[in-house]
């Protein structure tokens, strides 16, 4: 079953019906109008007009006015006041529109409460409508039709003279006056009609139904109606309108804050209970104050926007930034051409311009600036507000315009799933399920998941090839909490859990691309970010030393992490101050801890269980050559361990001639530095012959096979490069 918070909130744009529902401060205005109508005591036909833009809330005012009128009628036990709501846009032509008005009024007068006094009025109104309907003739509209062949002789005689209409009208006037009834006719949505129908309504009010004791309350958009009436009054429809409407009222303008309060309440309903990581109120305030507020001016505007946003957000909330989606949806609803164009060319606005000086940079800036200016000029309706939104969404634009209003922070914006991140851009334009791990799930994995859940999720993501995505997003997430002490108690747990699953984080895989970075390297950068959660450098040093000294972290992870932590100290310009992650003294202590742990593994004959030999070899090469020889001698005593070591000296590469191809490079010099190469070949052939080679992962197996091919063909080779095709050909039978 769908959860409450996931239900889509589609607003049907229906007007409110009661003053108790008023959120825009118009109930007092409605009550005043109702009072004017109710207190009007003259017998002359009286016409009031309510002017307001389409979607401004005229119908809501009419509903509240009707509620107040009904209250006054009931309060005074009034049996003389009749309210008729007439919807002119329900009919197909002018004749039907006018005749239906009289028929509906007649039906109203036939109700029990008025029947005794108004039966003759109702009968005459029906006759009035029938004559117009049968003859298709309405005075003042220049519309004459043929009399239907089925009209009886009696009816023909009755309507032979058009003056018969006036006779019927005179009888209606006489009966209305004697009845002492007051009829309030409310006609809304006149601005929805075509020009001919609009003219018909005003002809109705002006001459056909200008009965005594009639009060008309007409609601419409002034510009639309005056345009339709221009042909009646020599191009001056307003002048004609002034002759008909005796008391016009402009719909009180809703103060922007009222519409926006309504908007905010609906947005709160859509976003309620959803997890939004570190909601950036400054970013949202920029989007609203410099863009959104200029597009949403009426309740109808707000409802149109909410209907579009609600559905998109429910589908995309795990993959997008809520504030950015609001801005983009505003463009979709109110600047549709900008939205369409952005989908096609917007990717060029993602990221930032590299801060180096040169002609290439200037050319890139110029290209982006020109593209932005062209889109704005060609397609924007509200250029300033649209431009503001685009510059906020895409800081690169303001950078290219040399404004630098909106700073670009890649790590922060990636975590926030901002549209200016290239990886996130197309997520905003699709309702398809996106093959991406939500930030909220990464947050839960790091800080909330149980150990079993963590292990299960990591294994699942590894099988789906998504470990790298997890590591990149988690690193950026941890970067947000740098030196805040937030979640610092979770830091040892993060290290422990990654260590327990190091085989997934250090998995040897083929690179995704020429410039992709190894997952194990990215993982160590993630752990470096995890250390930075702790604000105090002294506490960081103590924590990392405790982690290295215990058994919680694997030897491979500790060695790899040491190399990352130690690297800054090898630079000549490095300063060991409060800004550095740890101090030099701690580096020395970590080095000694690792040497001791390696000796323990050698003594326990547990070298074979290592998942990664590379970093241990590199570590020992740098700090203790004697211990390295002992370690390698220990590995040489076990065929699988030897295979792991030799794979360290075989690396994948790319080459080109007339085409591009992959190769394996065998580092013969390094192998011969530590081993007798003939003995290595013999041991690895034993591994192949006895089938134990199948215990190696695919990547390590390919490296071992590459070494074997190299050894067997080294005399005939000009290089130490082995083609992948050679491996397939040589070992097809194995």
PyMOL commands that set and color helices and strands:
alter all, ss='L'
color gray80, all
select helices_A, chain A and resi 4-6+19-21+27-39+58-75+88-90+94-109+112-135+153-158+163-179+190-192+195-208+222-229+237-244+256-271+281-290+292-294+299-316+322-334+336-349+359-379+383-393+395-400+410-415+422-429+439-447+451-463+467-479+488-500+502-505+519-531+537-549+555-570+584-603+607-609+614-623+625-636+639-648+668-674+677-689+692-695+698-716+724-730
alter helices_A, ss='H'
color red, helices_A
select strands_A, chain A and resi 46-51+81-87+182-188+214-220+247-250+650-656+660-666+721-723
alter strands_A, ss='S'
color yellow, strands_A
deselect
rebuild
show_as cartoon
